[in-house]
Amino acid sequence: MNNKSIFELILEGEINSDIIYENGYVFAINDINPVAKVHILIIPKKKIESINFIEEEDTKYLAQMFLTAKLLAKKYGISNSGYRLIVNTNENAGQTVFHIHMHLIGGEKLKNI
C-alpha cells in the first residue's frame, strides 16, 4: 500500500501536473477544480498531514508557503485587487488530501465568509 499523498506523487513525477512554481521548500500547482479565476495550491515539499501535525522545525515550510502566496499573487496580478488564503484542517473543514496545502484564490470578487 502506498502512503504517499497525491502531492508527493506529483512532486516525484509519478503523476503529471504542471508545477508553476518551486523552491527548496514548497511547490505550487493550479487547482484541478478552481473556485475562482486564480486558484493555486501551495504545498510544502515535506509531508505534514494537517495543521494539527505542525512541529517547531516546520516553521520554515510555513513561512515559505506565505512568501510564495505573496509572490504568486503579484505574478498573477491579484495582489492589489485582493486574494484569499485558505488552509483546510480535517474532514469537517473540507480537507481531502492529508498533506497540508494552502489555497491561493482570487482574480474576481469573492463572497464574504
C-alpha positions in Angstrom: 0.0 0.0 0.0 1.3 3.4 -1.0 1.2 6.0 1.8 2.3 8.9 -0.4 0.0 11.8 -0.9 -1.1 12.9 -4.4 1.2 15.9 -3.9 4.2 13.7 -3.2 3.4 11.7 -6.4 3.2 15.0 -8.4 6.5 16.2 -7.0 8.2 12.9 -7.8 6.8 13.0 -11.3 4.7 9.9 -10.9 1.5 12.0 -11.6 1.6 14.5 -14.4 0.8 18.1 -13.2 2.3 21.4 -14.3 4.3 22.8 -11.4 4.0 26.6 -11.8 6.5 27.4 -9.0 9.0 25.6 -7.0 11.8 26.4 -4.5 13.6 24.3 -1.9 10.7 24.2 0.5 7.4 24.4 -1.5 5.9 23.9 -4.9 2.7 25.3 -6.5 0.2 23.9 -9.0 -3.2 25.1 -10.3 -6.2 23.5 -8.6 -7.9 21.0 -10.8 -11.3 22.2 -9.5 -10.9 26.0 -9.4 -13.4 28.1 -7.5 -12.1 31.4 -8.9 -10.2 32.7 -11.9 -7.0 32.2 -9.9 -6.9 29.1 -7.7 -3.4 27.8 -6.9 -2.3 25.2 -4.4 0.9 25.9 -2.4 2.3 22.8 -1.0 5.3 22.1 1.3 7.8 19.5 0.0 7.7 17.9 3.4 4.5 15.9 4.1 2.7 17.4 7.1 -0.8 15.8 7.4 -2.5 18.9 8.7 -2.1 22.0 10.9 -2.5 19.6 13.8 0.8 17.9 13.0 3.0 21.0 12.6 6.2 20.9 14.6 8.6 23.7 15.5 11.0 22.6 12.8 8.3 23.0 10.2 8.1 26.8 10.5 10.4 27.3 7.5 7.9 25.5 5.3 5.0 27.5 6.6 6.9 30.8 6.1 7.7 29.7 2.5 4.0 29.0 1.9 3.1 32.6 2.8 6.0 34.1 0.9 5.1 32.0 -2.1 1.5 33.2 -1.9 2.7 36.8 -1.9 4.9 36.2 -4.9 2.3 34.3 -6.9 -0.4 36.9 -6.1 1.8 39.5 -7.6 2.8 37.3 -10.6 -0.9 36.6 -11.4 -2.0 40.2 -11.0 -4.2 39.8 -7.9 -2.0 41.3 -5.2 -3.7 44.7 -5.4 -7.3 43.6 -6.0 -7.2 41.1 -3.2 -7.0 37.4 -2.6 -7.8 34.8 0.0 -5.5 32.2 1.6 -7.2 29.0 3.0 -5.8 26.0 4.8 -8.4 23.4 5.5 -7.9 21.1 8.5 -9.6 17.7 8.7 -12.7 16.4 7.1 -15.4 18.8 8.5 -13.4 21.8 7.1 -13.1 20.1 3.7 -9.6 18.7 3.8 -9.5 15.9 1.2 -5.7 15.5 0.8 -4.0 14.9 4.1 -0.8 16.8 3.2 -1.1 20.4 4.3 -1.6 22.9 1.5 -2.7 26.4 1.1 -5.3 27.6 -1.5 -4.5 31.0 -3.1 -7.8 32.2 -4.5 -8.5 35.5 -6.3 -9.0 37.2 -9.7 -12.6 38.1 -9.0 -14.9 39.4 -6.3 -15.1 36.6 -3.6 -18.1 36.1 -1.3 -17.6 37.2 2.3 -17.2 34.4 4.7 
